[in-house]
Amino acid sequence: MDRVHKNIYCPACDSKPLGVIPIFVSLTRGSTVQERQTYRRTTSITVAVVLFASALVGSLCFNFFGVSIDSFQGCGGILCC
């Protein structure tokens, strides 16, 4: 996978949309359908903007701090253990 696809694909995997559904349901339990739709739309737009910004600026941050994607993945693997 080339660098651009890694920058877009990796953050998208971390967002875990199916794992967030129970949290969304529990947080919006007393809300009306209209309020839930507003929350869903706002959250979706926010996540899309953050993922897009990460894809664009991520490589610049890595280059600025002198970190490679391989070392970042290695540190992420250590933190997940």
C-alpha positions as CSV (number, residue, x, y, z in Angstrom):
1,M,0.0,0.0,0.0
2,D,1.4,3.4,-0.9
3,R,1.8,6.2,1.6
4,V,-1.4,8.1,0.7
5,H,-3.5,5.0,1.1
6,K,-1.9,4.2,4.5
7,N,-2.6,7.8,5.7
8,I,-6.3,7.5,4.8
9,Y,-6.9,3.9,5.6
10,C,-5.3,3.6,9.1
11,P,-7.2,6.5,10.8
12,A,-10.4,5.2,9.1
13,C,-9.9,1.8,10.8
14,D,-9.3,3.4,14.1
15,S,-12.7,5.2,14.1
16,K,-14.5,1.8,14.7
17,P,-18.0,2.8,13.6
18,L,-19.7,-0.4,14.7
19,G,-18.1,-0.2,18.2
20,V,-19.5,3.3,18.7
21,I,-23.1,2.4,18.1
22,P,-23.9,1.2,21.6
23,I,-22.2,4.3,23.1
24,F,-24.3,6.6,20.8
25,V,-27.5,4.8,21.7
26,S,-26.8,5.0,25.4
27,L,-25.9,8.7,25.2
28,T,-28.9,9.7,23.2
29,R,-31.4,7.5,25.1
30,G,-33.8,10.3,26.1
31,S,-33.4,12.3,22.9
32,T,-36.0,12.7,20.2
33,V,-35.5,11.4,16.7
34,Q,-34.8,14.9,15.4
35,E,-32.1,15.4,18.1
36,R,-30.5,12.1,17.3
37,Q,-30.3,13.0,13.6
38,T,-28.7,16.3,14.4
39,Y,-26.1,14.5,16.7
40,R,-25.4,11.9,14.1
41,R,-24.9,14.5,11.3
42,T,-22.7,16.7,13.5
43,T,-20.6,13.8,14.6
44,S,-20.2,12.4,11.1
45,I,-19.1,15.7,9.7
46,T,-16.6,16.2,12.6
47,V,-15.1,12.7,12.2
48,A,-14.8,13.2,8.4
49,V,-13.0,16.5,8.9
50,V,-10.6,15.1,11.5
51,L,-9.8,12.1,9.4
52,F,-9.3,14.2,6.3
53,A,-7.1,16.7,8.2
54,S,-5.1,13.8,9.6
55,A,-4.6,12.4,6.1
56,L,-3.3,15.7,4.8
57,V,-1.2,16.9,7.7
58,G,-0.1,13.6,9.1
59,S,2.8,13.2,6.7
60,L,4.0,16.7,7.4
61,C,4.0,16.1,11.1
62,F,5.9,12.9,10.7
63,N,8.5,14.6,8.6
64,F,8.7,17.6,11.0
65,F,9.4,15.3,14.0
66,G,11.6,12.9,12.0
67,V,9.3,9.9,12.6
68,S,8.7,7.2,10.1
69,I,5.4,5.4,9.6
70,D,7.0,2.1,10.5
71,S,8.3,3.4,13.8
72,F,4.9,4.9,14.6
73,Q,3.2,1.6,13.8
74,G,5.7,-0.2,16.1
75,C,5.0,2.2,19.0
76,G,1.2,1.8,18.4
77,G,1.6,-2.0,18.6
78,I,3.5,-1.7,21.9
79,L,0.8,0.6,23.4
80,C,-2.0,-1.8,22.3
81,C,-0.4,-4.7,24.1
